[in-house]
């Protein structure tokens, strides 16, 4: 029986050696070409922190995800943090993981910190409401990211996806 995944041709990328999926590229390189316009583009270097959808930096080590700010605080304290201990970023920047910008507080105190910030009009600490809609005039579809629905987000931030 013929299997579309088995191919005698190999990927045209140097030192890849995997079977061709489409356009002379293996599956991995073909997908990178489709979405990013470059089959060699590495989005995240292994071991480097990446941005989670919550806005915090996350590092993956041996298949496990770690929040960078919690790991830094644990190292500073010399112990594991309790699940009930919340790390608050004093300046509101979730990616600023300097020790002097972080403090451990109770969850109730953390909520009141953010409530005060919202009342003061600090936009960085305001969460996007779950029922938010696309900002494109006349669209009204459910929000995905950056104020846009899936379609408008993909057209703006992933243009190669729409090229043939």
Buried (B, 14 or more C-beta within 10 A) or exposed (E): EEEEEEEEEEBEBEEBEBBBBEEBBBBBBBBBBBBBEEBEEEEEEEEEBEEEEEEBBBBBEEEEEBBBBBBBBBEEEEEEBEEEBBBBBEEBEBEBBEEEBBBBBEEEEBEEBBEEBEEEEEEEBEEEEEEEBBEBEEEEEEBBEEBBBEBBBBBEEEEEEEEE
